[in-house]
Amino acid sequence: MSAGLTLPWMEIAPRAVHDNARQHATDQAVAALVDEYAPTLYRVAFSVLRNAADAEDAVQEVFLRVLRHRDSLHDVRDQRVWLVRIVWNIVLDRKRRAKTRPETDDITELARVLPAAGMTAEERAAAAQHHAHVLSLVDRLPPKEREVLMLSAFQELTSVEIASILGITESSVRSRLFRARNLMADLLERPRSVR
Amino acid sequence: MTSPSQHGMPGDAAQNGEDTLRLIAGLPAPEGLADRVNARLRTAPRRAGLLHWPIAPIMGYRIQSPAFRAAAAAGIVCIVAGGGWQIFSHVQTAPAANAIVQPARVGNSGGFSNAGAMRMPDTLDRPVLKHPLPSNQQDSVAPAAAGQAAPAKKHKPVKHGRKAAPDQR
């Protein structure tokens, strides 16, 4: 085809160029979100699922959902809270569907992942057993109180952000946290007490 | 970190539990997590969109214009609708059955039937005399019978009202 012959329908549509550029920019934005928030999301997922592979799988599912809704990514006000809320819903759903994990599984997993600097093997095993016991008591708390207590353990989340994640008011977060602490104290002092 | 020896102290019980949760919440993420997630995202299927014309992705021509797409969509709709109409016009519906199947009726006589015999009423085309008349009576009857066809005799009209009153006295 000669250079002078250019039919009108052969012109390059500007929209095609814009689509590619926009898609590339969105992919870059999602990759930046992964780099920044994947560790936080992993810790949130692990605190509920208590299994490294399941937690990583949950994080991947979070970003797959983000990729699906990447067009509305710019409308999100607080991306960190938004992502934590997504992973929170995912892990709660998985936890609900999964069978109850035996405490021995938690002990094994905690013994593997907990820091063991300066501890003998016996001390490490005893610590893992203790933490698994505490976590089993946390599981016995009512769901509302348990959720607030678990999210409050994350230092980077304020009570306002916890309220936003759970979809409740900040005063509700405080009252639930108060109740959770009282119930937890009762359970630790009298493990066989019925809530 | 919370040590097992602390477990069992009543005053610090709640704090003890929260320490465990904080410890779990502070565990570091595994190495290379972000890279693995990014690699998974790169291989993830893209969002479903408009199908591209075979030439368009290569050259990005204006063949992707909305008008062209609309025309192509209209053509597809016409083809599908035409095919459907062709099938519809060639399919012949089965004729409706004329015979109506009725269940066999059981008579009132305890199960005995009339073996299919039907009672025919004594209905004929015209009235028939049981005893034939003599021939002279047949003649007198004939005009009478013929008179039925003749116009009816005129009757004197009955007057109503005041003028008719004296006659009735």
Contacts between the chains, C-beta under 8 A, distances in Angstrom:
chain1	res1	chain2	res2	distance
A	8	B	62	6.9
A	9	B	61	6.2
A	9	B	62	4.6
A	9	B	63	6.0
A	9	B	65	7.8
A	10	B	59	7.4
A	10	B	61	5.1
A	10	B	62	6.9
A	11	B	61	7.1
A	11	B	62	5.4
A	12	B	59	7.4
A	12	B	60	4.5
A	12	B	61	6.9
A	12	B	62	8.0
A	13	B	60	6.0
A	13	B	61	7.2
A	13	B	62	5.5
A	13	B	64	5.8
A	13	B	65	7.2
A	15	B	64	7.8
A	16	B	56	7.8
A	16	B	60	4.4
A	16	B	64	6.7
A	17	B	60	7.3
A	30	B	41	6.5
A	31	B	38	5.5
A	31	B	41	7.5
A	34	B	34	5.1
A	34	B	37	5.0
A	34	B	38	5.4
A	34	B	41	7.1
A	35	B	34	5.0
A	35	B	38	7.9
A	38	B	29	6.7
A	38	B	33	5.2
A	38	B	34	4.6
A	38	B	37	5.6
A	39	B	28	7.3
A	39	B	29	3.7
A	39	B	33	6.6
A	39	B	34	7.7
A	42	B	29	4.2
A	42	B	30	7.4
A	42	B	33	5.9
A	43	B	25	5.7
A	43	B	26	7.3
A	43	B	27	6.2
A	43	B	29	6.5
A	44	B	25	7.8
A	46	B	24	7.0
A	46	B	27	6.4
A	47	B	21	7.1
A	47	B	24	5.0
A	47	B	25	5.3
A	50	B	24	7.6
A	52	B	30	6.4
A	56	B	30	6.9
A	56	B	33	6.4
A	56	B	36	7.3
A	59	B	33	6.9
A	59	B	37	6.1
A	60	B	36	7.6
A	60	B	37	5.3
A	60	B	40	5.2
A	63	B	37	5.5
A	63	B	40	7.8
A	63	B	41	5.8
A	64	B	40	7.6
A	64	B	41	7.0
A	64	B	44	5.8
A	67	B	41	5.8
A	67	B	44	6.0
A	67	B	47	7.9
A	68	B	47	6.6
A	110	B	24	8.0
A	113	B	27	5.8
A	114	B	1	7.8
A	114	B	23	7.2
A	114	B	27	7.6
A	115	B	1	7.1
A	123	B	4	7.8
A	126	B	4	4.5
A	127	B	1	7.1
A	127	B	2	7.7
A	127	B	3	6.8
A	127	B	4	5.8
A	129	B	4	7.3
A	130	B	2	7.1
A	130	B	3	7.9
A	130	B	4	4.3
A	130	B	7	5.2
A	130	B	20	7.7
A	131	B	2	7.3
A	131	B	20	4.8
A	131	B	23	6.8
A	131	B	24	7.4
A	133	B	7	7.6
A	134	B	7	7.8
A	134	B	16	7.0
A	134	B	17	5.2
A	134	B	20	4.1
A	134	B	21	7.9
A	135	B	20	6.6
A	135	B	21	8.0
A	135	B	24	7.4
A	137	B	17	6.7
A	138	B	17	6.6
A	138	B	20	7.9
A	138	B	21	6.9
A	149	B	18	7.3
A	149	B	21	6.7
A	150	B	21	6.1
A	150	B	25	7.9
A	152	B	18	7.8
A	152	B	21	8.0
A	153	B	18	6.4
A	153	B	21	3.7
A	153	B	22	4.7
A	153	B	24	7.2
A	153	B	25	4.3
A	154	B	25	4.9
A	155	B	22	7.5
A	155	B	25	7.6
A	155	B	26	7.6
A	181	B	14	4.5
A	181	B	18	7.4
A	182	B	14	7.3
A	184	B	13	7.1
A	184	B	14	4.9
A	184	B	17	4.4
A	184	B	18	7.5
A	185	B	13	4.4
A	185	B	14	3.9
A	185	B	17	7.7
A	187	B	17	7.9
A	188	B	7	7.7
A	188	B	13	3.6
A	188	B	14	7.1
A	188	B	16	6.2
A	188	B	17	5.8
A	189	B	10	5.1
A	189	B	13	5.2
